[in-house]
Amino acid sequence: MTLPALQNTSVFFRRILSQFPQDISLAFAYGSAVFKQAGTAQGQMGKNMLDFVFAVDDPVTWHTMNLIENRKHYSFLKYLGPKQISSIQNDYGAGVYFNTLVPSDERLIKYGVISTDALIDDLLHWKTMYVAGRLHKPVRILLQSENGKLRAALVANLKSAVNASFLMLPESFSEEDLFLQIAGLSYSGDFRMVIGEDKSKVSNIVKDNMQHFRILYNNILQDCPQVVYKPQQGRLEVDKSPEGQFTQLMALPRTLQQQITRLVDPPGKNRDVEEILLQVAQDPDCGLVVQQGNSAKTDALTLSKGLLKSVSYSTKKLRKMWKGWRRKTP
């Protein structure tokens, strides 16, 4: 997977990044302020809040330096000090600490801090899929270190997204079908998609960014033995034999495999994971089982991030949608 280096990013992003401690293993920007989404009004991108994630090797040291340089970014938690902030980051929710509504370079930004080890774990195993899910979609890489484990985990996360999507799609499908399935993985089971979030969010993400998705996934699709990829026609054909599906199931992240086994294996039977996945591979409803397993996993994540936070987020979204509807209503 080719990732753009810092020198290829705009001066604007470099200015923002220069305001933070530089001990960062991965920095990326994402969301509707970075990639245009269908339905976004002309000029709206420049008004949307910019979202960033910073992965750091040593969160305590990084927060110590950031509290010196950017103390105003933090809530009342700044009074607890960097060790407590890092503890809250690591021990609650998805392992990410966010500072939000931060004025920077005449824009509002939000940035999340995650430890490099926690990021690698999420990319490989989808324990929360909170950051891994964002990286299923095109993002703007601003900085990446030479950490070999991190690089391998970034690629593994994309391969996992492809495998999971193959299992949930029919034998033949379009590129758009695949990218819609991939983009929707982290939203499946998230109750914000029922309350507050725009129902066409996934479609809006994919529709205007097909070329970015192609660039992100082209090498993986070209090299995958489980699929016949016809980029000129924008079509794919995947192996739906029990053997092919078993190969895909065995390549899924550990957390999703565990969730599938909980759905299929009766309590007290305690069969081997490989045995259970072999059974699922032969089931005509294999794709549905994988979909239910993924929904159960992401729903648990939503709850782990806190009901109040999600309700607050959804309320803000509802207000935004209501204002948009009022403007359109004569």
Stockholm file with secondary structure:
# STOCKHOLM 1.0

chainA/1-330         MTLPALQNTSVFFRRILSQFPQDISLAFAYGSAVFKQAGTAQGQMGKNMLDFVFAVDDPVTWHTMNLIENRKHYSFLKYLGPKQISSIQNDYGAGVYFNTLVPSDERLIKYGVISTDALIDDLLHWKTMYVAGRLHKPVRILLQSENGKLRAALVANLKSAVNASFLMLPESFSEEDLFLQIAGLSYSGDFRMVIGEDKSKVSNIVKDNMQHFRILYNNILQDCPQVVYKPQQGRLEVDKSPEGQFTQLMALPRTLQQQITRLVDPPGKNRDVEEILLQVAQDPDCGLVVQQGNSAKTDALTLSKGLLKSVSYSTKKLRKMWKGWRRKTP
#=GR chainA/1-330 SS CCCCCGGGSCHHHHHHHTTSCSCCSEEEEESTTTSCCTTCCTTCTTTSCEEEEEEESCHHHHHHHHHHHCGGGSCGGGGGCHHHHHHHHHHSTTSEEEEEEEEETTEEEEEEEEEHHHHHHHHHHCSSCHHHHHTTSCCEEEEECCCHHHHHHHHHHHHHHHHHHHHHSCSEEEHHHHHHHHHHTTTTTCGGGTTTSCTTHHHHHHHTTHHHHHHHHHHHHHHCTTEEEETTTTEEEECCSHHHHHHHHHTSCHHHHHHHHHHHSCTTTCCCHHHHHHHHHTCTTHHHHHHHHHHHHHHHHHHHTCHHHHHHHHHHHHHHHHHHHHHHCC
#=GC SS_cons         CCCCCGGGSCHHHHHHHTTSCSCCSEEEEESTTTSCCTTCCTTCTTTSCEEEEEEESCHHHHHHHHHHHCGGGSCGGGGGCHHHHHHHHHHSTTSEEEEEEEEETTEEEEEEEEEHHHHHHHHHHCSSCHHHHHTTSCCEEEEECCCHHHHHHHHHHHHHHHHHHHHHSCSEEEHHHHHHHHHHTTTTTCGGGTTTSCTTHHHHHHHTTHHHHHHHHHHHHHHCTTEEEETTTTEEEECCSHHHHHHHHHTSCHHHHHHHHHHHSCTTTCCCHHHHHHHHHTCTTHHHHHHHHHHHHHHHHHHHTCHHHHHHHHHHHHHHHHHHHHHHCC
//
